[in-house]
């Protein structure tokens, strides 16, 4: 059984996301939710960096980069979606970000559903 992420910072970010989803509902583009969440997290005093770019390596060679929507207090990777339903590929993306960013925990937040979808992520190798 996977260990559930339970910490004040994670709950604070989820609370911010719930407030944004409650106000905006579903149906907007992802960037709208990203901007609103940045405002809400700033209002709540959450330390974050937005659209953090990370190089991707293969065989010790840089082959490109990816951006994660938020890194919270250098502890939590947060990826946003605005789609009807989360699928396994989105979970895989979130887990890949944890590996690439060398982070232990993350959140996958989907604003596109009628109710906010929240997936808590742990580094797949249990660092």
C-alpha positions in Angstrom: 0.0 0.0 0.0 1.4 3.4 -1.0 2.1 5.9 1.8 -0.2 8.8 1.5 1.3 12.3 1.5 0.2 14.1 4.6 1.8 17.4 5.4 0.6 21.0 6.0 2.2 22.4 2.8 0.6 19.8 0.5 -2.8 20.5 2.2 -2.3 24.2 1.8 -1.6 23.9 -1.9 -4.7 21.6 -2.3 -6.8 24.2 -0.4 -5.6 26.9 -2.8 -6.5 24.7 -5.8 -9.9 24.0 -4.3 -10.6 27.7 -3.9 -9.6 28.4 -7.5 -11.8 25.6 -8.8 -14.7 26.6 -6.7 -14.5 30.2 -8.1 -13.7 29.4 -11.7 -15.3 26.0 -12.2 -14.2 23.9 -15.1 -13.9 24.8 -18.8 -11.0 27.2 -19.0 -7.6 26.6 -20.5 -4.8 25.3 -18.2 -3.0 28.6 -18.2 -6.0 30.4 -16.6 -5.9 28.0 -13.7 -2.2 28.3 -13.4 -2.4 32.1 -13.2 -5.2 32.0 -10.7 -3.4 29.3 -8.5 -0.3 31.5 -8.5 -2.3 34.4 -7.2 -4.0 32.3 -4.6 -0.8 30.7 -3.4 0.8 34.1 -3.1 -2.2 35.4 -1.1 -1.8 32.3 1.2 2.0 32.9 1.7 3.0 29.7 -0.2 6.6 29.8 -1.5 6.6 28.7 -5.1 8.4 29.0 -8.5 6.3 28.9 -11.6 7.1 27.1 -14.9 10.4 25.7 -13.7 12.5 24.3 -16.6 14.4 21.1 -16.2 16.9 19.6 -18.6 16.3 16.0 -19.6 19.3 13.7 -20.2 19.8 10.5 -22.0 23.1 8.7 -21.8 24.6 11.8 -20.0 23.6 14.0 -23.0 21.1 16.8 -22.8 18.2 15.9 -25.1 15.8 18.7 -24.3 13.9 20.1 -21.4 10.5 20.1 -19.8 8.7 22.6 -17.6 6.7 21.8 -14.6 3.9 24.2 -13.7 5.0 24.8 -10.1 7.7 23.8 -7.6 6.5 24.5 -4.1 9.1 25.5 -1.5 11.7 23.2 -3.3 9.7 20.3 -1.9 6.7 19.6 -4.1 6.2 19.4 -7.9 2.8 20.5 -9.0 1.5 19.7 -12.5 -1.9 21.2 -13.6 -4.3 19.8 -16.2 -7.6 21.1 -17.5 -9.0 18.0 -19.1 -12.2 15.9 -18.7 -10.5 13.0 -16.9 -7.0 12.2 -15.8 -5.4 9.1 -17.4 -2.4 6.9 -16.7 -0.3 8.9 -19.1 -0.8 12.0 -16.9 0.2 10.1 -13.8 3.3 8.9 -15.6 4.2 12.4 -16.6 3.9 13.5 -12.9 6.1 10.7 -11.7 8.7 11.4 -14.5 8.9 15.0 -13.2 9.6 13.7 -9.7 12.5 11.7 -11.1 13.8 14.5 -13.3 13.6 17.1 -10.6 14.8 14.7 -7.9 11.8 15.5 -5.7 10.0 13.1 -3.3 6.5 14.3 -3.7 4.1 15.9 -6.1 0.6 16.8 -6.9 -1.3 16.4 -10.1 -4.3 18.7 -10.2 -7.0 18.5 -12.8 -9.3 21.6 -13.1 -11.1 20.3 -16.1 -13.5 17.9 -14.3 -16.7 19.1 -12.6 -14.9 18.4 -9.3 -11.2 19.2 -8.8 -9.2 15.9 -9.3 -6.3 15.6 -7.0 -3.6 12.9 -7.3 -0.8 12.8 -4.7 2.5 11.5 -6.1 5.5 9.9 -4.5 8.9 9.4 -6.1 8.6 5.9 -7.8 11.9 4.7 -6.2 11.0 5.9 -2.8 14.1 8.0 -2.5 
